[in-house]
């Protein structure tokens, strides 16, 4: 009998020790805040800042800040630090700027993460690796809170990987090589079903970006070819039949989108609006892509484009791919 008492006493102390250790363990997330310590009521306005990556654009962040209504802007990351806090706080008269680092599913499932997103009056997803955003955040309260914020009219921006997940469809980068993270167009066109070309659907639900896939660092990293591959795969002879379109944003540029689809290019590069409607060809695993035509509209900084009508102040041309090689109707055959 004494043996059993000692046994249960030991179990009790082990359980208590485990609870104490759990209570003392640091949270899986990290949270950094500048400005006022408590949130204030705000009247946010919707809008979307699609940033191509590279140097951050003041105009794009002012766009988000203006729509925050003087409230609280939250930066979301899966890696990195709080460097955006000081930059945005100097740029914008907001109640606070905070960074929430969510580097795991455990972090994304912490109730604090959901509440922080629900209390924000503007949101921004930083660059990094979009595979982490999808692996860590998809199917968690973070994803639900983000989509609820969009539905409530909270403005949202993203740069680089943060832009890559804003469209209805997204390149997930799940199989990218750590030593070579850039899937360039030539590699993608050589095999449109190669292991590095993985696509996702419906991570975020932004009405004006339905049936759209986005890409970033566009001309700098030679990504036109891979965007054409994404569109060929999504539209190849199936029921979508050209309904999925692409937007590529150059590094150091941004596309500022109103909820009604009116969009303006700002910064130091162009945005590309690509349509595969009517395209056809060979889209097969292990074989170079042959597909086209694609209609491209390039919009320069300061010019506007309407996502609903898919028209704007653009330079238009056509591209086609034959055996993994792009052909262009532009003088000189240039892709961009």
N, C-alpha and C positions, 0 to 999 in steps of 0.2 A: 504493500500500500504506500509506504514511504517512497518507494522507487517511482510510482506513478505521480505522486505529488511533486517530487523533484522534476520529473519529466515535464509536467504541465507548467510548472513554475518557470522552467527554462524556456519553454515555448512562448510563454507570456512575455518574458523579458526580451526575447529575440524579436517578437512582434513590435513591442514598444520601441526598441532600438531602431527597427526598420522604419517605423513611422516618424521618429525624430530625425533620422537621416534624410528621409524623403522631404520633410518639412524644411530642413536646412539646405537642401540641394538648390542651386541656382536655377532659375527658369531656363528653358531651352531657347527662348528668344532674347534679344537685346533691344533696349529702348533708350533713345537719346532725344532729349527735348531742349529747345531753346525758346526764349520768350516766356509768356505767362504759364504758370504751372497748371492752371485749370482751363478747360475749354469754355468758349463763349457761344451763345446762340448765334447762328448765322443763317443767311438766306442764299445758299449756293446756287449758281447758274451752270447749266451743262455746257460742255465743250470738250474737245479732244485735241491734244497736242501730240502729233506723231513726229518724233525727233529721230533723225537718221543716225545719230551717234557722233562721237568725236567731241569737239569743244561744245560746251553747253551754251545755249542761246538765251540771252536775256529776254528777247521778245517772246519766246515760247513759255518761259516761266512766268513772265508778266501776264500772259494770256491765262494761265492757270490761276495765278494769284487774284486777278481781277474778278474771277468767277467764284472765288472763295468767300466773298462778302466780308472780308476782314476777319474771318474765322481761323481755322486751324488746318494747316497743310501737313499731310503725312506722306513721307517717302517710304516706299517698300523695297526691301532688298533681300537677297538670299546670301549675299556675301558683301564684304566691304566694311565701311565705317560710317561716321556721321558727317562727312565732309559737305554734304548738301545743306545742312542746317544753317551754317554761317552764310554761305553763298545766297541762299534764298531769303534769309532774314534781312540781309543788307539790301536786297533787291526789292522787297515787298513789305508793305505795312500790314503785317498779319498779327493775329493774337499769339500764334506760336507756329513753329516749324519743328517737326519731330521725324526721326528715322526709326523705323521698326525693322529689325534684322530677323528674318525667319529662315534659318539655314537647315531646317529639317521638318518632317511631317509632325513631329512632336511639338515643335514651335508653332506650326500653323494650327494645331489643334488646341492650343492653350486658349482659354476663354479671353485672356487679355488681348490677343491679336484680333479677334473678331470685334471686340468692343472698341479698340483703337480705330479700326477702319470705319465702324458705324458712326463714330463721333467726329470724323474728319469732314471738313467742308471742301477739300480738294485733295486729290490723290495723284501720286507720281510713282511709276515703277522704273527703277534705275536700270542701267546696263548690267552686263554680267553674262550669265549663261541661261538661256530660256529653258533648257532642259531641267534646270533646278526649279524654276518656277512651276513647271508642269509636274515634275516628280514630287515636289514638296507641298504644293498648294492645291493642286487639283483634287476635288472630292473632299475638301476640308471646309470648315466654317469660314476660312479666309476667302475661298472662291465664292461662297454664298454671300458673304458680306460685300465683296467687290461688286457682284452683280446687283445686289440690292442698292448699293450706292449709285450705280449707273442708272438704275430705274428711278431713283429719287431725284436725279438731276445733278449729282455731284460731278464736277469736272474731273477728268482723268487724262494723264499724260504718260508717255513712256519713251525712253531713249534706247537705241540699240536693241538689246534683248527685251527690254520693256516694251518697245514698239512691236517687236516680232510676235508678241502674244495678244495684240489688241484686235486683230481681225477675227472673223468667224473661223477661218482656217489659219493654222500656224505651222511653220517649219520648226520641229521640236529639237533638232540638233542632238537627238538621243544617241546616235552612233558616231558622232564626230570624234576624231582622234584627238586626244589631249595635246599631242605634239603638233597638230595641224588643225586648229579649230575652224579655219575658214574653208567651207565647201564652196569652191569657185565654180563658175559656170561651165568651164570646159570639163571638169570632173563629172558634174551632174549630167551634162548632155551625153557623155560617153555611155552611161547606163542609167536611164531615168528611174529604175527600180533598185539602184545600188543600195547597200546596207546603210549608207549615211543619209539617205533621203527618206526621212520619216515625217509624217504629217499628222497634225492633231486637229480636233474640231470642237468648237463651242466651249472653250475655256472661259472666255468673256462674251457677254451678250450685249454688244453695242449695236443698236438698231441700224445706224447709218453705215456701219461697217459689216453688215451681213453680206454674205457671198463675196467676201474680199479676203485675200491673203496679202500680207505685207512683207517687205524686206528692207534691209538697212545697209548702211555703209555702201551705198549702191554702186557708184562708179569706181570709188576708191578700191573696192575689193572685187571688182569684176563679177557682179552678181546678177546681171541681166539674164545670162544663160540659165542660171538655176531658177530664177523666177519663172521663166518660160517653161522650164521642166515641171515646176509645181503646177502651173496652169494646164499644161498638156495632160498631166496625170488626172487632175480634178475634172477636166472637161472632155476627156477622150471618149467620144462616141457613146456617152452615157446619157442619163436623163437630164443631167445639168446642162449639157449642150451649150457651153459658152457662158453660162450664168455666173461662174466664179471669175472674178477679175482680180488684177494685181495692182498694188501700189508699192513702188520702190522710192525710197527717200535717200538722197545723197548725204554723206557725212557733212556735218556743219550746216545742215538745212533742217527745216521742220515744216510740216503741213498742219496748219491750224484749222480745225474742222468745227463748224457749227452743227447743231443737231439737225438742221434742215438740209445739210449737205453742202452748203457753201463753204469753200475752203480756200485758204490763202497760203502761198509758199513764202517762207521767210528764211533769212540766213544767207549762206554763201554757196548754195547749190540748188539743184532742181529736184522736182518730184516727177515720177514717171507713172502714167496710168495706162495699164496694159489690158487689152481685151482679146480673148481667144475665140470670140463668137464666129462660128462657121469654120473653125479650124479642123483639120483632119490630118491623118498620117499614121505612122507606125510608132506606137508607144508600147514597147515590149521589154521585158527583163533581159539583161545581158546584151542588148543591142543598142547602138547609137540612136539617139532620137531623130526622127524625121516627122516634123509637124509644122503646120502653119495654114494660113498666115495669122500673125498677131498684129493687131493695131496698137501702136504706141503713141501716146500724147505726152510730150515733155513740156512741163510748165516751169518757167524760170522764176527766180525770186521776185516778189512783188506782184506776181500774176495770180489769177484766181481760177478755180475749177469747181464745177458743180457735180458732186458725187451722184446725185439722183438722176440727172440727165446725161451724165458722163461726157460733158462738154465743157470747154473753157478756153482761156487764152493760151493756146498750146501750139507747139510745133508737132505736126502729125507725120508719121511715117509707118511703114510696115516692115515686119521682120518675119523670116521663115527659117526653119532649121532643117538642114539636109545632112543626114549621116553625122550628126553631132556638130555641125558647123553652122553658125548664124550667117544669114544673108540679109542685107538691108536695102531698102529703097532710097536711103539717104545718099546724097552725093559722096562719092568716095567709099561707100559701104560702111561708114562708121556706125557702131551700135548705139552710141549715146548721142 
